[in-house]
């Protein structure tokens, strides 16, 4: 079990990493979005922005739908359970293999 100070440190580290990842991502997406807006306003130089912006929007929407689905199905309630299930399943398969030999 982790202590409160360890949990607080993990939250701080997670927040720092999130900021370090999200800021460059938001900058890249924002610049492409501004290029897309320029295209919509009639600027001919922004034509090259259609494909990247559409890809960003579709990929982001897809990942958001996956996150929403996982959250609604309770996949984040007990994130430690799968590794224990895997170990239990491996032990069960090892026992079956020993019995077969």
C-alpha positions in Angstrom: 0.0 0.0 0.0 1.3 3.4 -0.8 1.3 6.2 1.8 -0.3 9.6 1.3 3.0 11.3 0.6 3.8 8.7 -2.1 0.4 9.2 -3.6 0.8 13.0 -3.5 4.3 12.7 -5.2 2.8 10.4 -7.9 0.0 13.0 -8.5 2.5 15.8 -8.8 4.7 13.8 -11.2 1.7 12.8 -13.3 0.6 16.4 -13.5 4.1 17.5 -14.5 4.3 14.9 -17.2 0.8 15.7 -18.4 1.8 19.4 -18.8 5.1 18.5 -20.6 3.2 16.3 -23.0 0.0 18.4 -23.5 1.6 21.8 -24.1 3.6 20.7 -27.2 0.6 18.7 -28.4 -1.8 21.6 -27.9 0.7 23.9 -29.7 0.9 21.6 -32.7 -2.9 21.1 -32.8 -3.5 24.8 -32.3 -1.2 25.8 -35.1 -3.0 23.4 -37.5 -6.4 24.6 -36.3 -5.4 28.2 -37.1 -4.3 27.1 -40.5 -7.6 25.4 -41.0 -9.5 28.5 -39.9 -7.4 30.5 -42.4 -8.5 28.0 -45.1 -12.2 28.4 -44.2 -11.8 32.2 -44.4 -10.7 31.8 -48.0 -6.9 32.0 -47.7 -5.6 29.8 -50.5 -2.3 29.1 -48.7 -4.1 27.1 -46.0 -5.2 24.3 -48.3 -2.4 22.0 -47.0 -4.0 22.1 -43.5 -7.1 20.2 -44.4 -5.6 16.7 -44.2 -3.6 17.1 -40.9 -6.5 18.8 -39.1 -9.0 16.2 -40.2 -6.6 13.5 -39.1 -6.1 15.2 -35.7 -9.8 15.6 -35.2 -10.7 12.1 -36.2 -7.9 10.5 -34.1 -8.7 12.7 -31.1 -12.4 11.9 -31.4 -11.6 8.2 -31.6 -9.3 8.2 -28.5 -11.9 10.3 -26.6 -14.6 7.7 -27.4 -12.3 4.9 -26.3 -11.6 6.8 -23.0 -15.3 7.5 -22.5 -16.2 3.8 -23.2 -13.5 2.5 -20.8 -14.6 4.9 -18.1 -18.3 4.1 -18.4 -17.5 0.3 -18.3 -15.5 0.7 -15.1 -12.1 -0.2 -16.6 -10.4 2.3 -14.3 -11.9 1.1 -11.0 -9.3 -1.6 -10.3 -6.3 -1.2 -12.6 -4.3 -3.7 -10.6 -6.7 -6.6 -11.1 -5.6 -7.6 -14.6 -2.0 -8.4 -13.6 -3.2 -10.6 -10.8 -5.7 -12.3 -13.1 -2.9 -13.0 -15.5 -0.7 -14.5 -12.8 -3.6 -16.7 -11.6 -4.3 -17.8 -15.1 -0.7 -18.7 -15.7 -0.6 -20.7 -12.5 -3.7 -22.5 -13.5 -2.3 -23.4 -16.9 1.0 -24.5 -15.3 -1.0 -26.9 -13.0 -2.9 -28.3 -15.9 0.3 -28.8 -17.8 1.8 -30.7 -14.8 -1.3 -32.9 -14.5 -1.2 -33.7 -18.2 2.5 -34.9 -18.0 
